[in-house]
Amino acid sequence: VPQALAPSRRLRWVSLRIADKLSGDLIARIVASAPLLETLEVPGGVADFGALVPLQHLRSISVRVHEASPGELSLLLLMPSLRELHMVTVAVATWSSAVDVLA
């Protein structure tokens, strides 16, 4: 994935149809390769939501969050540029706790 993104620093939209979670290292390389990303689709999930925080232009993310903690979800919710959050398999209790962190 990173080699494909290397020449695409202006890339704005990425959809990674990978069954496995993206590792923190891979996310960091994607962030470095495409810092202007506005839309990211990761149906397999993300191992480290904190690694997405440097994406200052991220407006939309679609991600599987079934193993995410409320603290990790709150990192997404606190991103100032984020306008759309599409989550798959999030527990209601986890979502409620993430929103409580914001209060």
N, CA, C and O atoms as a GROMACS GRO file, in nm:
protein
  412
    1VAL      N    1   0.082  -0.120   0.000
    1VAL     CA    2   0.000   0.000   0.000
    1VAL      C    3   0.086   0.126   0.000
    1VAL      O    4   0.062   0.212  -0.084
    2PRO      N    5   0.184   0.142   0.088
    2PRO     CA    6   0.260   0.266   0.090
    2PRO      C    7   0.332   0.297  -0.040
    2PRO      O    8   0.339   0.413  -0.080
    3GLN      N    9   0.386   0.193  -0.108
    3GLN     CA   10   0.454   0.217  -0.235
    3GLN      C   11   0.357   0.276  -0.336
    3GLN      O   12   0.395   0.362  -0.416
    4ALA      N   13   0.233   0.231  -0.335
    4ALA     CA   14   0.134   0.283  -0.429
    4ALA      C   15   0.097   0.427  -0.397
    4ALA      O   16   0.063   0.504  -0.487
    5LEU      N   17   0.104   0.464  -0.270
    5LEU     CA   18   0.067   0.600  -0.230
    5LEU      C   19   0.183   0.697  -0.239
    5LEU      O   20   0.162   0.818  -0.243
    6ALA      N   21   0.306   0.647  -0.242
    6ALA     CA   22   0.424   0.733  -0.237
    6ALA      C   23   0.420   0.849  -0.336
    6ALA      O   24   0.451   0.962  -0.297
    7PRO      N   25   0.383   0.828  -0.462
    7PRO     CA   26   0.382   0.941  -0.555
    7PRO      C   27   0.253   1.023  -0.548
    7PRO      O   28   0.233   1.112  -0.630
    8SER      N   29   0.168   0.994  -0.452
    8SER     CA   30   0.034   1.054  -0.451
    8SER      C   31   0.010   1.141  -0.328
    8SER      O   32  -0.091   1.124  -0.259
    9ARG      N   33   0.100   1.232  -0.299
    9ARG     CA   34   0.085   1.317  -0.181
    9ARG      C   35  -0.040   1.404  -0.189
    9ARG      O   36  -0.088   1.453  -0.086
   10ARG      N   37  -0.094   1.424  -0.309
   10ARG     CA   38  -0.216   1.505  -0.324
   10ARG      C   39  -0.342   1.420  -0.314
   10ARG      O   40  -0.453   1.473  -0.325
   11LEU      N   41  -0.327   1.292  -0.292
   11LEU     CA   42  -0.440   1.200  -0.285
   11LEU      C   43  -0.538   1.245  -0.177
   11LEU      O   44  -0.497   1.281  -0.067
   12ARG      N   45  -0.668   1.243  -0.209
   12ARG     CA   46  -0.771   1.289  -0.116
   12ARG      C   47  -0.863   1.178  -0.066
   12ARG      O   48  -0.929   1.194   0.037
   13TRP      N   49  -0.870   1.064  -0.138
   13TRP     CA   50  -0.964   0.958  -0.103
   13TRP      C   51  -0.895   0.824  -0.116
   13TRP      O   52  -0.834   0.794  -0.219
   14VAL      N   53  -0.906   0.740  -0.010
   14VAL     CA   54  -0.847   0.606  -0.012
   14VAL      C   55  -0.949   0.509   0.044
   14VAL      O   56  -1.008   0.533   0.150
   15SER      N   57  -0.968   0.398  -0.026
   15SER     CA   58  -1.053   0.290   0.021
   15SER      C   59  -0.969   0.163   0.021
   15SER      O   60  -0.927   0.116  -0.084
   16LEU      N   61  -0.945   0.110   0.140
   16LEU     CA   62  -0.862  -0.010   0.154
   16LEU      C   63  -0.950  -0.127   0.190
   16LEU      O   64  -0.988  -0.142   0.306
   17ARG      N   65  -0.982  -0.209   0.094
   17ARG     CA   66  -1.068  -0.326   0.116
   17ARG      C   67  -0.982  -0.443   0.162
   17ARG      O   68  -0.966  -0.543   0.093
   18ILE      N   69  -0.929  -0.427   0.282
   18ILE     CA   70  -0.842  -0.527   0.342
   18ILE      C   71  -0.916  -0.588   0.459
   18ILE      O   72  -0.975  -0.517   0.540
   19ALA      N   73  -0.913  -0.720   0.470
   19ALA     CA   74  -0.988  -0.788   0.576
   19ALA      C   75  -0.927  -0.766   0.714
   19ALA      O   76  -0.999  -0.765   0.814
   20ASP      N   77  -0.796  -0.748   0.719
   20ASP     CA   78  -0.728  -0.732   0.848
   20ASP      C   79  -0.727  -0.586   0.892
   20ASP      O   80  -0.746  -0.495   0.812
   21LYS      N   81  -0.706  -0.567   1.022
   21LYS     CA   82  -0.689  -0.432   1.074
   21LYS      C   83  -0.561  -0.372   1.018
   21LYS      O   84  -0.463  -0.443   0.994
   22LEU      N   85  -0.562  -0.242   0.999
   22LEU     CA   86  -0.440  -0.173   0.960
   22LEU      C   87  -0.356  -0.150   1.085
   22LEU      O   88  -0.406  -0.101   1.186
   23SER      N   89  -0.230  -0.184   1.077
   23SER     CA   90  -0.140  -0.164   1.192
   23SER      C   91  -0.110  -0.016   1.209
   23SER      O   92  -0.128   0.063   1.116
   24GLY      N   93  -0.064   0.021   1.326
   24GLY     CA   94  -0.026   0.159   1.352
   24GLY      C   95   0.085   0.204   1.259
   24GLY      O   96   0.086   0.318   1.213
   25ASP      N   97   0.180   0.113   1.229
   25ASP     CA   98   0.290   0.146   1.139
   25ASP      C   99   0.240   0.173   0.998
   25ASP      O  100   0.284   0.269   0.934
   26LEU      N  101   0.149   0.090   0.949
   26LEU     CA  102   0.095   0.111   0.815
   26LEU      C  103   0.015   0.241   0.808
   26LEU      O  104   0.025   0.314   0.709
   27ILE      N  105  -0.062   0.270   0.911
   27ILE     CA  106  -0.138   0.396   0.913
   27ILE      C  107  -0.041   0.514   0.910
   27ILE      O  108  -0.064   0.611   0.837
   28ALA      N  109   0.066   0.507   0.988
   28ALA     CA  110   0.164   0.616   0.990
   28ALA      C  111   0.225   0.637   0.852
   28ALA      O  112   0.249   0.750   0.811
   29ARG      N  113   0.251   0.528   0.779
   29ARG     CA  114   0.307   0.540   0.644
   29ARG      C  115   0.205   0.599   0.548
   29ARG      O  116   0.241   0.676   0.458
   30ILE      N  117   0.078   0.563   0.564
   30ILE     CA  118  -0.027   0.621   0.480
   30ILE      C  119  -0.039   0.770   0.508
   30ILE      O  120  -0.050   0.851   0.415
   31VAL      N  121  -0.038   0.807   0.635
   31VAL     CA  122  -0.046   0.949   0.674
   31VAL      C  123   0.070   1.027   0.612
   31VAL      O  124   0.051   1.136   0.560
   32ALA      N  125   0.191   0.970   0.617
   32ALA     CA  126   0.308   1.036   0.559
   32ALA      C  127   0.299   1.045   0.407
   32ALA      O  128   0.344   1.142   0.347
   33SER      N  129   0.242   0.942   0.344
   33SER     CA  130   0.233   0.938   0.198
   33SER      C  131   0.121   1.023   0.143
   33SER      O  132   0.131   1.075   0.032
   34ALA      N  133   0.013   1.037   0.219
   34ALA     CA  134  -0.105   1.110   0.170
   34ALA      C  135  -0.159   1.201   0.282
   34ALA      O  136  -0.269   1.178   0.333
   35PRO      N  137  -0.083   1.304   0.320
   35PRO     CA  138  -0.123   1.388   0.434
   35PRO      C  139  -0.248   1.471   0.410
   35PRO      O  140  -0.305   1.524   0.505
   36LEU      N  141  -0.291   1.483   0.286
   36LEU     CA  142  -0.409   1.564   0.255
   36LEU      C  143  -0.536   1.482   0.242
   36LEU      O  144  -0.638   1.532   0.194
   37LEU      N  145  -0.532   1.356   0.286
   37LEU     CA  146  -0.650   1.269   0.277
   37LEU      C  147  -0.772   1.335   0.339
   37LEU      O  148  -0.766   1.392   0.447
   38GLU      N  149  -0.882   1.326   0.267
   38GLU     CA  150  -1.010   1.378   0.316
   38GLU      C  151  -1.107   1.265   0.347
   38GLU      O  152  -1.194   1.280   0.434
   39THR      N  153  -1.094   1.152   0.277
   39THR     CA  154  -1.184   1.038   0.297
   39THR      C  155  -1.102   0.911   0.309
   39THR      O  156  -1.013   0.885   0.227
   40LEU      N  157  -1.133   0.831   0.411
   40LEU     CA  158  -1.063   0.705   0.432
   40LEU      C  159  -1.166   0.598   0.466
   40LEU      O  160  -1.245   0.613   0.559
   41GLU      N  161  -1.163   0.489   0.389
   41GLU     CA  162  -1.251   0.375   0.413
   41GLU      C  163  -1.164   0.255   0.450
   41GLU      O  164  -1.080   0.212   0.371
   42VAL      N  165  -1.186   0.203   0.571
   42VAL     CA  166  -1.107   0.091   0.621
   42VAL      C  167  -1.202  -0.011   0.682
   42VAL      O  168  -1.218  -0.014   0.804
   43PRO      N  169  -1.265  -0.094   0.599
   43PRO     CA  170  -1.363  -0.189   0.653
   43PRO      C  171  -1.302  -0.294   0.745
   43PRO      O  172  -1.374  -0.354   0.825
   44GLY      N  173  -1.172  -0.318   0.736
   44GLY     CA  174  -1.108  -0.417   0.822
   44GLY      C  175  -1.076  -0.366   0.961
   44GLY      O  176  -1.046  -0.444   1.051
   45GLY      N  177  -1.082  -0.236   0.980
   45GLY     CA  178  -1.054  -0.177   1.110
   45GLY      C  179  -0.916  -0.116   1.119
   45GLY      O  180  -0.835  -0.127   1.027
   46VAL      N  181  -0.892  -0.050   1.230
   46VAL     CA  182  -0.768   0.022   1.255
   46VAL      C  183  -0.715  -0.021   1.392
   46VAL      O  184  -0.790  -0.023   1.490
   47ALA      N  185  -0.587  -0.056   1.399
   47ALA     CA  186  -0.528  -0.099   1.525
   47ALA      C  187  -0.499   0.019   1.618
   47ALA      O  188  -0.501   0.002   1.740
   48ASP      N  189  -0.473   0.137   1.562
   48ASP     CA  190  -0.436   0.253   1.643
   48ASP      C  191  -0.505   0.378   1.588
   48ASP      O  192  -0.457   0.439   1.493
   49PHE      N  193  -0.616   0.416   1.648
   49PHE     CA  194  -0.689   0.534   1.602
   49PHE      C  195  -0.608   0.661   1.621
   49PHE      O  196  -0.626   0.758   1.547
   50GLY      N  197  -0.520   0.663   1.719
   50GLY     CA  198  -0.435   0.779   1.743
   50GLY      C  199  -0.346   0.811   1.624
   50GLY      O  200  -0.308   0.927   1.604
   51ALA      N  201  -0.311   0.709   1.545
   51ALA     CA  202  -0.226   0.731   1.428
   51ALA      C  203  -0.297   0.811   1.320
   51ALA      O  204  -0.233   0.864   1.229
   52LEU      N  205  -0.431   0.820   1.328
   52LEU     CA  206  -0.507   0.897   1.229
   52LEU      C  207  -0.513   1.046   1.262
   52LEU      O  208  -0.544   1.127   1.175
   53VAL      N  209  -0.483   1.081   1.386
   53VAL     CA  210  -0.495   1.220   1.430
   53VAL      C  211  -0.417   1.319   1.343
   53VAL      O  212  -0.467   1.430   1.322
   54PRO      N  213  -0.298   1.286   1.292
   54PRO     CA  214  -0.226   1.382   1.207
   54PRO      C  215  -0.295   1.416   1.075
   54PRO      O  216  -0.256   1.510   1.007
   55LEU      N  217  -0.398   1.340   1.037
   55LEU     CA  218  -0.470   1.370   0.912
   55LEU      C  219  -0.560   1.491   0.935
   55LEU      O  220  -0.680   1.476   0.960
   56GLN      N  221  -0.503   1.608   0.925
   56GLN     CA  222  -0.574   1.732   0.957
   56GLN      C  223  -0.684   1.768   0.857
   56GLN      O  224  -0.767   1.854   0.886
   57HIS      N  225  -0.686   1.703   0.742
   57HIS     CA  226  -0.787   1.733   0.641
   57HIS      C  227  -0.895   1.626   0.633
   57HIS      O  228  -0.986   1.636   0.551
   58LEU      N  229  -0.886   1.523   0.717
   58LEU     CA  230  -0.980   1.411   0.712
   58LEU      C  231  -1.121   1.458   0.744
   58LEU      O  232  -1.148   1.507   0.854
   59ARG      N  233  -1.210   1.443   0.647
   59ARG     CA  234  -1.349   1.486   0.663
   59ARG      C  235  -1.443   1.367   0.682
   59ARG      O  236  -1.549   1.382   0.743
   60SER      N  237  -1.405   1.250   0.631
   60SER     CA  238  -1.494   1.134   0.636
   60SER      C  239  -1.412   1.008   0.657
   60SER      O  240  -1.310   0.986   0.592
   61ILE      N  241  -1.459   0.925   0.751
   61ILE     CA  242  -1.394   0.796   0.772
   61ILE      C  243  -1.501   0.690   0.790
   61ILE      O  244  -1.602   0.711   0.858
   62SER      N  245  -1.478   0.577   0.728
   62SER     CA  246  -1.564   0.460   0.742
   62SER      C  247  -1.475   0.348   0.794
   62SER      O  248  -1.378   0.310   0.729
   63VAL      N  249  -1.509   0.297   0.913
   63VAL     CA  250  -1.418   0.204   0.978
   63VAL      C  251  -1.495   0.104   1.064
   63VAL      O  252  -1.602   0.135   1.117
   64ARG      N  253  -1.438  -0.015   1.078
   64ARG     CA  254  -1.493  -0.115   1.169
   64ARG      C  255  -1.430  -0.092   1.306
   64ARG      O  256  -1.308  -0.084   1.319
   65VAL      N  257  -1.513  -0.080   1.408
   65VAL     CA  258  -1.463  -0.040   1.539
   65VAL      C  259  -1.502  -0.137   1.650
   65VAL      O  260  -1.507  -0.097   1.767
   66HIS      N  261  -1.530  -0.261   1.618
   66HIS     CA  262  -1.583  -0.353   1.719
   66HIS      C  263  -1.490  -0.376   1.838
   66HIS      O  264  -1.538  -0.416   1.944
   67GLU      N  265  -1.361  -0.353   1.825
   67GLU     CA  266  -1.268  -0.372   1.936
   67GLU      C  267  -1.213  -0.240   1.990
   67GLU      O  268  -1.123  -0.241   2.074
   68ALA      N  269  -1.264  -0.129   1.944
   68ALA     CA  270  -1.212   0.001   1.987
   68ALA      C  271  -1.263   0.036   2.126
   68ALA      O  272  -1.374   0.001   2.165
   69SER      N  273  -1.179   0.106   2.200
   69SER     CA  274  -1.218   0.154   2.332
   69SER      C  275  -1.287   0.289   2.317
   69SER      O  276  -1.272   0.355   2.214
   70PRO      N  277  -1.362   0.332   2.418
   70PRO     CA  278  -1.423   0.465   2.413
   70PRO      C  279  -1.319   0.576   2.393
   70PRO      O  280  -1.344   0.673   2.322
   71GLY      N  281  -1.203   0.561   2.456
   71GLY     CA  282  -1.098   0.661   2.439
   71GLY      C  283  -1.049   0.671   2.296
   71GLY      O  284  -1.022   0.780   2.246
   72GLU      N  285  -1.037   0.556   2.230
   72GLU     CA  286  -0.994   0.555   2.089
   72GLU      C  287  -1.098   0.622   2.001
   72GLU      O  288  -1.065   0.701   1.913
   73LEU      N  289  -1.225   0.590   2.024
   73LEU     CA  290  -1.331   0.653   1.945
   73LEU      C  291  -1.335   0.803   1.967
   73LEU      O  292  -1.360   0.880   1.874
   74SER      N  293  -1.310   0.845   2.090
   74SER     CA  294  -1.314   0.989   2.117
   74SER      C  295  -1.204   1.062   2.040
   74SER      O  296  -1.220   1.180   2.008
   75LEU      N  297  -1.092   0.994   2.010
   75LEU     CA  298  -0.988   1.056   1.928
   75LEU      C  299  -1.043   1.094   1.791
   75LEU      O  300  -1.011   1.201   1.739
   76LEU      N  301  -1.126   1.006   1.734
   76LEU     CA  302  -1.188   1.038   1.606
   76LEU      C  303  -1.286   1.153   1.620
   76LEU      O  304  -1.287   1.246   1.540
   77LEU      N  305  -1.368   1.146   1.724
   77LEU     CA  306  -1.471   1.248   1.743
   77LEU      C  307  -1.413   1.386   1.768
   77LEU      O  308  -1.479   1.487   1.742
   78LEU      N  309  -1.291   1.393   1.819
   78LEU     CA  310  -1.227   1.521   1.849
   78LEU      C  311  -1.153   1.581   1.730
   78LEU      O  312  -1.103   1.693   1.738
   79MET      N  313  -1.144   1.507   1.619
   79MET     CA  314  -1.074   1.560   1.502
   79MET      C  315  -1.154   1.677   1.446
   79MET      O  316  -1.269   1.659   1.406
   80PRO      N  317  -1.096   1.798   1.441
   80PRO     CA  318  -1.172   1.916   1.402
   80PRO      C  319  -1.224   1.916   1.259
   80PRO      O  320  -1.327   1.979   1.230
   81SER      N  321  -1.158   1.847   1.169
   81SER     CA  322  -1.201   1.848   1.029
   81SER      C  323  -1.306   1.741   0.999
   81SER      O  324  -1.370   1.747   0.895
   82LEU      N  325  -1.324   1.644   1.089
   82LEU     CA  326  -1.413   1.531   1.062
   82LEU      C  327  -1.559   1.575   1.055
   82LEU      O  328  -1.610   1.640   1.147
   83ARG      N  329  -1.626   1.539   0.946
   83ARG     CA  330  -1.766   1.573   0.926
   83ARG      C  331  -1.855   1.449   0.916
   83ARG      O  332  -1.974   1.456   0.946
   84GLU      N  333  -1.798   1.335   0.874
   84GLU     CA  334  -1.874   1.211   0.858
   84GLU      C  335  -1.798   1.097   0.923
   84GLU      O  336  -1.678   1.078   0.899
   85LEU      N  337  -1.869   1.021   1.006
   85LEU     CA  338  -1.811   0.905   1.071
   85LEU      C  339  -1.904   0.788   1.049
   85LEU      O  340  -2.017   0.786   1.099
   86HIS      N  341  -1.857   0.690   0.974
   86HIS     CA  342  -1.935   0.569   0.946
   86HIS      C  343  -1.868   0.455   1.021
   86HIS      O  344  -1.754   0.420   0.993
   87MET      N  345  -1.940   0.397   1.116
   87MET     CA  346  -1.884   0.290   1.198
   87MET      C  347  -1.962   0.162   1.176
   87MET      O  348  -2.084   0.164   1.160
   88VAL      N  349  -1.890   0.051   1.177
   88VAL     CA  350  -1.951  -0.080   1.165
   88VAL      C  351  -1.918  -0.158   1.291
   88VAL      O  352  -1.805  -0.154   1.340
   89THR      N  353  -2.014  -0.227   1.342
   89THR     CA  354  -2.004  -0.315   1.460
   89THR      C  355  -1.952  -0.245   1.585
   89THR      O  356  -1.866  -0.298   1.655
   90VAL      N  357  -2.003  -0.127   1.613
   90VAL     CA  358  -1.967  -0.061   1.739
   90VAL      C  359  -2.073  -0.093   1.844
   90VAL      O  360  -2.193  -0.089   1.816
   91ALA      N  361  -2.029  -0.125   1.964
   91ALA     CA  362  -2.122  -0.153   2.073
   91ALA      C  363  -2.183  -0.022   2.123
   91ALA      O  364  -2.114   0.080   2.131
   92VAL      N  365  -2.310  -0.025   2.156
   92VAL     CA  366  -2.378   0.096   2.203
   92VAL      C  367  -2.309   0.150   2.328
   92VAL      O  368  -2.294   0.271   2.342
   93ALA      N  369  -2.269   0.063   2.418
   93ALA     CA  370  -2.202   0.108   2.541
   93ALA      C  371  -2.070   0.178   2.509
   93ALA      O  372  -2.035   0.278   2.572
   94THR      N  373  -1.996   0.126   2.412
   94THR     CA  374  -1.870   0.188   2.372
   94THR      C  375  -1.895   0.326   2.313
   94THR      O  376  -1.824   0.421   2.346
   95TRP      N  377  -1.995   0.337   2.225
   95TRP     CA  378  -2.030   0.465   2.165
   95TRP      C  379  -2.072   0.565   2.272
   95TRP      O  380  -2.027   0.680   2.270
   96SER      N  381  -2.157   0.524   2.363
   96SER     CA  382  -2.205   0.613   2.469
   96SER      C  383  -2.089   0.663   2.554
   96SER      O  384  -2.083   0.781   2.589
   97SER      N  385  -1.998   0.574   2.588
   97SER     CA  386  -1.882   0.614   2.668
   97SER      C  387  -1.791   0.709   2.592
   97SER      O  388  -1.734   0.801   2.651
   98ALA      N  389  -1.776   0.687   2.462
   98ALA     CA  390  -1.693   0.777   2.380
   98ALA      C  391  -1.752   0.916   2.377
   98ALA      O  392  -1.680   1.015   2.387
   99VAL      N  393  -1.883   0.925   2.363
   99VAL     CA  394  -1.950   1.055   2.361
   99VAL      C  395  -1.938   1.121   2.498
   99VAL      O  396  -1.923   1.243   2.506
  100ASP      N  397  -1.946   1.043   2.605
  100ASP     CA  398  -1.931   1.097   2.741
  100ASP      C  399  -1.794   1.160   2.761
  100ASP      O  400  -1.781   1.259   2.834
  101VAL      N  401  -1.691   1.104   2.698
  101VAL     CA  402  -1.556   1.159   2.709
  101VAL      C  403  -1.553   1.302   2.655
  101VAL      O  404  -1.476   1.385   2.703
  102LEU      N  405  -1.636   1.330   2.556
  102LEU     CA  406  -1.639   1.463   2.495
  102LEU      C  407  -1.706   1.568   2.583
  102LEU      O  408  -1.679   1.687   2.570
  103ALA      N  409  -1.793   1.522   2.672
  103ALA     CA  410  -1.871   1.617   2.754
  103ALA      C  411  -1.788   1.684   2.860
  103ALA      O  412  -1.839   1.766   2.936
   0.00000   0.00000   0.00000
